[in-house]
Amino acid sequence: MTSHKTLIATAGIMCIALSSGVSAALDGAGLYRERTCIACHGADGREPVMSDYPKIAGQKAPYLLAQMKKIKDGTRSNDSSIAMKNVMHLISEDEMAVVAEWLAGLPR
């Protein structure tokens, strides 16, 4: 009986942990910070740390997503995208879409 209670409690804890991870993964602002986008594009996507980096707040989500995919797969490769290419392994395609939607909803 004790092992069943332990098993049930463990399963419950795992469900809570997994569900909180899913909700965090759907937070565009959180992903933007966690996946280090903020380091180059600024806190709100409007103030990049270098003039070569684009202002991405308010851009159309399909455009942002396409650019992220191109940088990740190497299709887009230039001096400005090299830094981003080095961190794209941190973000999945689903997460890219969430970040793109969040950025699109921000004012320019």
N, C-alpha and C positions, 0 to 999 in steps of 0.2 A: 504494500500500500504506500509506503513512504517513497519508493522509487517512482511510482506513478505520479505522486504529487510533485516530486522534483522534476520529472519529465514535463508535466503540464506547466509548471512555473517557468521552466527554461524556455519552452515553446512560446509562452506568453511574452517573455522578455525579448525574445528574438523577433516576434511580430511587431512589438513596439519599436524596437531599434530599426527594423527594416522600413516600417511605415514612416518614421521620422526622416530617414534617408531619402525616401521618395519625395516627401513634401519639400525637403531642402533642395532636391534636384530640380524641382519645378519653379524655384525662385530665381528669376532672371538677375535681379540685383545681387543676390547672394552668390550666384555662379560667376557673375562678372568680377566680383571681388576674389572669390576662391580660386578661380582659374587664371588669375593674375592679369586680366585685361586692364584693370585699374592702374597697373604699374606704368603703362605706356600711354593709354588713352585718357587718363585722368578719372577722377571720381565719378563724373557724370557723362563721360564720353564727349565732352565739349572742349576740354582743355588738355590736349596731348602734351606730354612732357618734352617732345621735340617737334619742331615745325614740320618735319618730314612725315610725321604720323598723322593720319586723317582724324578729323572730327567725325565721330560715328553716331552721335546722338541724333535722333530724328530721321536717320536714313531709312529707306524702305527695307522691311524685314527680308524679302526674297533676295534683294541685292546683298545685304550683309551676310546672309547665310551662304549665298553662292561664293562670295569672296573668302569666307572662312574655309569652306570646303576646298576651294582652289588652292589656298595656301597650305592646307593640311596635306592634300594629295600631291603637291609640288607643281601643279599646273600654273599657278601664279608664283613667280619667283623673281624678285627684284631686291634691290638694296633695302628698301623699306620693309619688305615682308620677311626678311631673314630672321629677325628677332622673334616675330610671331610664329614662324615655322618651328622654332625651337621649343615652344610651349604648347603647340597644338595637340600634342599627344595627351595633354591633360584633360581634353574636353571631347565628349562624344558628339555624334551628329544630333542626337536628340537634345542635348544640352546646348549645342550651338543654336538650334532653332528657338529655344526658350530665351537665350540671351539676345538673339536677333529681334525677337518680338518685343522684349523689354526695351531694348535700345530704340526701336522704331516708335515706341510710345512716348519717348522723351522729347522735350522741346529742343529745337536746334540751337 
